[in-house]
Amino acid sequence: MKGNLLPPWFKVATPRYEDILIATFFWGFSLSIGIFTFAKGFRQTYRSWTRKSLWSRSHRLSAYIVMIWLEWASCIIISICSWLYLIGVIKPSFWYFMGILVMWTVQVQCLMEILANRVSLIMYNPEKSRRLKWGVGIAIGFINISVFCIWIPARLQINDWFIEANKIWDRIEKGLFLIIDGSLNAYFMWLVRSKLIANGLTKYKRVYRFNLSIVCVSLLIDVLIIATMSLPDDTVISLPSEAVSTMDPLKDPKGHARTKSGVKATRPRSSTKGPLDMDQGPLPSPLSPQQSQRMALLGPARSPGLASPLSRSAAHSPVPRRMTPRPKDFSYLLRPEIYHPLTPLNVPPSFRNSPKQPSPDTSIPDLLARGQYRAAAISATQALTGAGGLAPPDPSDHVLIFELLYTRFACLTLIDATPIAAQEVKTLEDLNSSFYVDEATGLHLVPWELRVINVRLQAMGFGDPRRAVMSYYELAREARDRLAEATARHDNSARELWKDRLADLGIRVVGALIEMDDLTGAAHHLASLKDRGDGKMATAKALLWLHLGDVEAARRCMKPGRVDEVVEQTIAALCDMADGEYVAALARWRELKEQSDDEMIGVNMAVCLLYVGRMREGKTLLESLVDSGCSSHTLLFNLTTMYELCTERAKSLKIKLSEKVASMDETPKGWEKTNADFKLQ
């Protein structure tokens, strides 16, 4: 008996014994893969449903989860129906062919969108990612429409033209799918290698190799599908084999699943509770002068702050513990070719020829105490490489090696040689790797301060600003873990330490988003940070809001009682300046000047004098600050700018200014200046 809507001349093909064996093999293979993919998909769905995401604490299912279940269900349905059709349980009919084709369309459409979604995870251009997804969807959609127009009439044996056309178009269509599949996979592999592995994320090497093998298997099965079309009755063979082909990539637990790093790369702009949030809020901005000074003071070799156990923390991923761990070999950090020479040509002659220049045998702690940061950076390199007759460190002495590295990078940052530090820091590669973890204790071998400064420098060195946000979130997760452990054992000192570190990371994320020009994301994240009650977070947030241009938000941070009166008046004066109310701001700065001799107050007061047309008073005020021993970059830059505006003899005045600053006493705030400080380039 013929099925529904079949023409009178329809002939039912009787499968051969060999066809049944081949189809049985593919059906069994697809069912076995289906079991494993079901288990993997269930675990991913459960984690997605129960996870408290960075953006919402409510249950959610991503588009990826929905697509893998549609893909899995369509594969299973096609394989079962094809087997039942082969053994004669299901009779040929229009509805059978239509149902199979609908399932096949869902199968192919979801698979290609999963591949495009995987590529978009590490594609840093959202617009390009969106175009890729739409382009793939539209291309596959047109192919599927053509299959509906040709395949069903051919299977119903409407006439010989459709049958012959289907033989040609079926091979072309499968070839197009093979090209699209191969292109998406090749593009993904290229992105992993060029954007992740080449940028130091060596943990993705395993992902790369695994995906490479899965892609090869998937493409071989696609080729096999095209080959089965030459069999006498390709329907019963090609459909089960396609179920295998499209289900096989779903077994990949790393290529399609959203890994932690992948999620952070595509969603760096959380505005709700996440790993950087805590019961109490973050500390001042990492870019503040106090933070820069703290970095320098913690930098000397054998500094107690860096050598203490509290400066090192456990890595996020567990490592096997052994009773007698093998010492780590860090000899790759002692190679002289890693470190760039520091030219003295960007230092004014008054500093280069000063008798205050240190002798070559001056110790690094003394250099840091005197503010000789360039000399300290050079000495740190000599100590690492064994130059100048010094013995290099033992390659297994990670404490000394990392202290010297931190000194080098911090000093380079302080002397405005950050691009050099950004190139040298690449040697460290991925500090989240288990290689940097003590196998006996599970603690991280790299000091916390070095891990934090490494984040921004590597983001600059690799030209990947999103990398900084990703890495800060990795450190924040670890900080939350250490904070929970300290709370559980009632260790208040450790608890406060990790809360401060977590707070510092919260502010650094805002800074990283601003450097990415993601001002909307920075504003959302900044609004989510909470104050700890000591006023530090409120001050930091107010300054960042001003940096973002939201004066009203900055004023809201200064509620009475949250900060002391001087800080509140300072923020109010800065808000007036941001609004262009320089007369009102000048009055506030003048009032603050009577209460404090802080350099920052004097500099801002001089800027207000400039904007209200009293530049000579502003210049005199800045010169008085220099006479009192102040020499910050902001002070010198503003004073030399006023020299340029006041007179045509600006260059001679700048040179005299550099000579005056060079004659000042050395301080930990930094003695040696660069040409940029005096605008002498």
Steps between C-alpha positions, in 0.01 A plus 500: 500500500644836395535783747314827511539743202719262299449491121370177341836427336694522828739207540610387847873424510591175670823535694772244452648302786822703478300822525332376817839412654647842423190682624497286816863595565427871467186475709677322784790745479265798512311358799823439691619855431153621594535354849826681565377827351182477709707465819726790401207716398318425825803607707537822302128573529504435874797733551338767285170470686646502852790738444485841662621689200690827504193676364205341679430262785190360332487173309578535133560293189724642231436476129786252484324262743176519302680432173691195624176338621324574171801356320509191721126435471497539121795262464336231713164536324660476155704192591202317651261588217759404238549160663125438522464604134779263402343195664154584365324613818455851360362509145608760245267800491503873453474557875793271572727680254375840618560410867849370428586814304366730775714317757798516265451875456493553878806280528710684243384849599577444868836339431625788286374757749676311781822517301447873432417556867823325599703723268331814638615414854856605416419754231562839661287698254130470597384643169713251306370218719142602436560515124655153509199348675250667269705415193524133591130484592387660174733288283389174663137616482518549121660157456229340713225667297654365180507150650127523580434597139702213349545216749135433589377486135794274418420263788135497399617414144290777349695483172842412366615864492474538880675166551795596279512855640507361854794273416702803393375756756525256793873463441544876448303579816700251709819647355387850601432379853845341505660830393305707756567246776870484417531879468336569838713237671818622331421860598436392859828310516684800356344730759594267786856480379548869410289670769542268799801269472723753323412757768628283781186303598675166476219317679311511169753275328309194618176651376664568165627143456171344611296716265739426216437128534122545531492724194692245293258223600198721424628600156584139413144398582373786279709356216359155578145635468576626150650161414186312614295681238638264239334200669185354340267637770684789662204604716540224755875552522551875479242598760642283785852604407400867512371444851849380593665790320297769673499335842873429508610863552260526795724265694762775513498618862734795445436623147126571524446539872538848640814486707559750775756696300271500198209649695713772646645587165160566350328650803739738675243754606308363796286742692368257760647276762801296395830369632632851558211588729506433872322601816714813521658697222829573328794723591651796314584497133814306402608800300517727804836643614473305825468175310795585274714581802394177669602305191844657508551442869400137477735445209853464655665164493430289804218732601305353791174607339567288193660209677223450753265205453203735489631644176459166327171326455372168378431464131148459380554154354603206722837338454615155607693498825818305542712444805825593323413750225760572237634860512368728229750619241465873430821532300299632202451823700875550540585538130660840424327534163161536674581837651529820302772760564384830649631800311599808704417728207148565629644632828587873517875576518457659842405156637742295289798707612389548859730389784193331646522225236557175694812286481473156330532314830203671666247245624150485360329588833718812527419598142128469566527696823672781308246497217757383244252283309689481169815387675297251705349352181850461351635344821208254510585387146868462586407293806274277290744441216827500693634803312770725641683217673199401715402138550152426354236358732443129533241410229287338773510803734158627398475744793805701395427475127144625529595778743758626250249472217244701695760765576590519132142532374386742772800727447452500122140606555604780733756643255248506214658198328181293511529387133834334582348325802205388286740324263716342769204367698398275210767254614285405799222378265196371690543550877180299557683190376561222752871538429500802732341306786692332782416132463558434872291781650268596215601866543583728212873562465459845345445790746157658483639844412684359198191310385293819516747721314550218247133522396511854363846466353414181309178655373708786360777275370266267314278782378193336656326733749228246578769271631538730802132468595516122462814473714370732772191283529721190533689666786171613654365145508813387678479793742143406588608142566783614726265743673254218573780282638627778725147564626448131573815479714429839666826652379407868510833631369490271196132578454566875486794445267292308245212745530741782419639306204153421372409866541806610307409264214151650485644843430756361255223347290343844462838636392542220248155563352578871469825417318291284263278806435212294635363790702152350526637177644725694738203704625287189556779325687587808706138541607496141630796547737410551866663717763674338797412789729851645530451755223776367277266334255273804490799720414624262232155475345459877498832546319412232245156651441673829426729318260191359328342846486208435738530789744168436673597139575827627648310742724267222616800304626585780743216458745553666839673272746647262242831688462683766697437865431824563306433217257138609458606857420768373261250295301257791501770729358585246228130475413483878463800487267336224296189719465713797391425693820859611550420799720311283749769233479772759564323610816485141622870437420596822677311388807665157488842663453459668837440161662768295322823547305431198283659526155185381326299788643756754382519355148122503455478851640759613244301337218190691612699822503603426142139451388375818670767707319750534786776290347788694657361428847468135406858489374626662818306249710647203312852643529450535874405133518823407320696723739343309791634168365205368299581348161219275379444448129167688514660801667793518257285443191256776596778743588683444169168543318458839665856589399404429139190719533673787682823554309700421191796403721322186613785262415755679716251513786437126461875427513538714814205319652659161428824618662310616808317167533825308447653684794221387734553229758428142400171358633313168457244688289752511218796727433605451137265652241464460125485750216125446481458641852643832379366478142854510366460257208 
